[in-house]
């Protein structure tokens, strides 16, 4: 009999039909908001190297984008030049490891959708002279 009582006490066996006691009231406290990689990594535009390339035949698009970035506090903008391919339809913002938050801020500044972000590849990195964010302006920005 003692074993039965001990087992039911340890493993919660109860025929009383009562529900477990409710948890303490936590009114006034709220759960912590989830963080994203962007929010967790503050971006300092003054220290973020951004390269800008015109991927179209339109004149001055890279310079106009660079001017917007500089007005937003990105002081390390360059190189600013024509991309090897001038048939780019949609603008893309490439980012290096750990620089996605910076790329998101660059895209937002230029009015480029966050869906146009992509990890940087070796040839784009070399073209951008090791900038952590490289923007290739496409025809979608030629207005």
N, C-alpha and C positions, 0 to 999 in steps of 0.2 A: 504494500500500500504506500509506503513512504517513497518507493521508487516511482510510482505513478504520479504522485503529487510533485516530486522533484522534476520529472520529465515535463509535465504540463506547465510548470512554472518557468522552466528554462526555455521551452519552445513555444510558449504562448498558447498552449492548448486551453481553451476556455469555452464552456458551454453557456456562458452568461448571456451571449447574444448582444453584448454591448459593443459599440464601435470604439476604436482607440480614441484617446483624448485628443482634441484638436490642438494644432500647433499654436504657439503664442501669436497674438495679434501683432502685425508689423505695419500698422497704418502709419504713414508718414515716411516710411523708408521705401526706397525704390531700388530695383535691381540696377546694377551697373550697366551702362550702355556698352554694347559691343564696340570694339575698336577695329578699325580697318588699317591696312598697311599704310594708307595715306595719312590717317590721323596720327598714327604712332610715330611717323617719321616727319618731323617738321622740315619744311623746305625753306632754305635761305636762298632767295633768287640771286643775291649778290655773289654767292660762291658757286652757283651752278653754271657749268660751261655748256652752252647750247650752240650747236651749229645749225645753220639754216640754208637750205638749197632750194632753188627754183626748179621744179620738175616739169615746167611747161615752156612754151615759146613766148609766153607773155612777159613783157618787160617790167622789171622792178618789183616782182612779187617777193623775192627773198628779202630785199631791202625793206619793204613795207612791213613784213612780218618781224624782222629784226627790230625795227623801230618800235613796234607795239611791245615787244618783249622788253626792250630797254626802258620804255615808259613805265612798265610794270615792275621795274627794279632788277631785271636780269642784266647785270652789267658785264658779264663775261659771254658776250655773243660773238661768235665767229668760229670758223670761217662763214662768210656770207657770199654765196656764189651760185653758179648754175650747176644743176645736177648733171651727171653723165647722160641720163635719159631725160628727154624733154617731152615725153608722152605720158606722164603720170596723170591719171584721171582723178584719183582721190588722194588727198593729203594724208601723210602718215607721220606719227611722232614715235621715233624709236628711242628706247631707253636701255641703259646699261644696268647691270646687276645693282640692285639697291637704289635705283633712281626712278622707280615707277611713280612715286608721289610727285617728283619734280616734273616728270613727263605729263602727268595729269594736270598740273598747274600750267604748264606751257600750253597744252592743248586748250584748256579753258580760256587762257589769255588770248589765244588766236582764233577762238570760235570753232575749234576742231572737235569733233565728237570723241568721247573717251573710247569708243569702239575702234577708233583709228590708231590706238596705241599698239606697239609691237616690240618685243625684245630685239635688241640690236644684234646684227650679225657682224662678222669680222670685216667684211668689205665696207659696210656702212660706217663702222667704227673708224676704220682707216681713213675713209673719205672725210669724216668729221674731225679728223685729227685728234682722236681720243676724247671728244666731248662726251659727257654722260647722257646728253639728250641731243638727238639729231632730228630736225624737222625737214621733211621733203614736201614742199608746197605743190599741190596738184591743181588741176583745172577747176576743181570745186571751189577754190579760193580766188580764182581769177575773175574779179568783178569790178 
